[in-house]
Amino acid sequence: MERIHFIKEAKHSTHALAWQLVVQGGVMIFLGLTIVLYPQLLILFFAFAFILMGLGSIAAAYKIRKFAKKFDSFFDVFG
């Protein structure tokens, strides 16, 4: 039973990370197109992009670390 729960949680975690990357990619494309139309906003958009990427990376690292801990406990149980 623990194994099935682990697999479902792994699927949910990877699905959440994938959507996070899709949203981040969409925002980056929007920012890129806006910069092409309004080049004077380049510095503001770069700052926003770096903040967004930093927050996204921290969130992804947290989720991966949380998943890795469960993965380790899974192997402790099922060896």
The 8 nearest C-alpha neighbors of each residue, nearest first, counted from 0:
[[1, 3, 2, 4, 5, 6, 7, 77],
 [2, 0, 4, 3, 5, 73, 6, 76],
 [1, 3, 5, 0, 4, 6, 73, 77],
 [4, 2, 6, 0, 5, 1, 7, 8],
 [5, 3, 1, 7, 2, 6, 8, 0],
 [4, 6, 2, 8, 3, 7, 9, 1],
 [5, 7, 9, 3, 8, 4, 10, 2],
 [8, 6, 10, 4, 9, 5, 11, 3],
 [7, 9, 11, 5, 10, 6, 12, 4],
 [10, 8, 6, 12, 11, 7, 5, 13],
 [9, 11, 7, 13, 8, 12, 14, 6],
 [10, 12, 8, 14, 9, 13, 15, 7],
 [13, 11, 9, 15, 14, 10, 8, 16],
 [12, 14, 16, 10, 15, 11, 17, 9],
 [13, 15, 11, 17, 12, 16, 10, 18],
 [16, 14, 12, 18, 17, 13, 11, 19],
 [17, 15, 19, 13, 18, 14, 12, 20],
 [16, 18, 14, 20, 19, 15, 13, 21],
 [19, 17, 21, 15, 20, 16, 22, 14],
 [18, 20, 16, 22, 17, 21, 23, 15],
 [19, 21, 23, 17, 18, 22, 24, 16],
 [22, 20, 18, 24, 23, 19, 25, 17],
 [23, 21, 25, 19, 24, 20, 18, 26],
 [22, 24, 20, 26, 21, 25, 19, 27],
 [25, 23, 27, 21, 22, 26, 20, 28],
 [26, 24, 22, 28, 27, 23, 21, 29],
 [25, 27, 29, 23, 24, 28, 30, 22],
 [26, 28, 24, 30, 25, 29, 31, 23],
 [29, 27, 31, 25, 30, 26, 24, 32],
 [30, 28, 26, 32, 27, 31, 33, 25],
 [31, 29, 33, 27, 28, 32, 34, 26],
 [30, 32, 28, 34, 29, 33, 27, 35],
 [31, 33, 35, 29, 34, 30, 28, 36],
 [32, 34, 30, 36, 35, 31, 37, 29],
 [35, 33, 38, 37, 31, 36, 32, 41],
 [36, 34, 32, 33, 37, 38, 31, 30],
 [35, 37, 33, 34, 38, 32, 31, 39],
 [38, 36, 34, 39, 35, 33, 40, 41],
 [39, 37, 34, 40, 41, 35, 36, 33],
 [38, 40, 41, 37, 42, 34, 43, 36],
 [41, 39, 38, 43, 42, 37, 44, 34],
 [40, 42, 44, 38, 39, 43, 34, 45],
 [43, 41, 45, 44, 40, 46, 39, 47],
 [44, 42, 46, 40, 45, 41, 47, 48],
 [45, 43, 47, 41, 46, 42, 48, 40],
 [46, 44, 48, 42, 47, 43, 41, 49],
 [45, 47, 43, 49, 44, 48, 42, 50],
 [46, 48, 44, 50, 45, 49, 51, 43],
 [49, 47, 45, 51, 50, 46, 44, 52],
 [50, 48, 52, 46, 51, 47, 53, 45],
 [49, 51, 53, 47, 48, 52, 54, 46],
 [52, 50, 48, 54, 49, 53, 55, 47],
 [53, 51, 55, 49, 54, 50, 56, 48],
 [52, 54, 50, 56, 55, 51, 49, 57],
 [53, 55, 57, 51, 56, 52, 58, 50],
 [56, 54, 52, 58, 53, 57, 51, 59],
 [55, 57, 59, 53, 54, 58, 52, 60],
 [56, 58, 60, 54, 55, 59, 61, 53],
 [59, 57, 55, 61, 56, 60, 54, 62],
 [60, 58, 56, 62, 61, 57, 55, 63],
 [59, 61, 63, 57, 62, 58, 56, 64],
 [60, 62, 58, 64, 59, 63, 65, 57],
 [63, 61, 65, 59, 64, 60, 66, 58],
 [62, 64, 66, 60, 65, 61, 67, 59],
 [63, 65, 67, 61, 66, 62, 60, 68],
 [66, 64, 62, 68, 63, 67, 61, 69],
 [65, 67, 63, 69, 64, 68, 62, 70],
 [66, 68, 70, 64, 69, 65, 63, 71],
 [69, 67, 71, 65, 70, 66, 64, 72],
 [70, 68, 72, 66, 71, 67, 73, 65],
 [69, 71, 67, 73, 68, 72, 66, 74],
 [72, 70, 68, 74, 73, 69, 67, 75],
 [71, 73, 75, 69, 74, 70, 76, 68],
 [74, 72, 70, 76, 71, 75, 69, 77],
 [75, 73, 78, 77, 71, 76, 72, 70],
 [74, 76, 72, 78, 73, 77, 71, 70],
 [75, 77, 73, 74, 78, 72, 71, 1],
 [76, 78, 74, 75, 73, 2, 72, 1],
 [77, 74, 75, 76, 73, 72, 71, 70]]
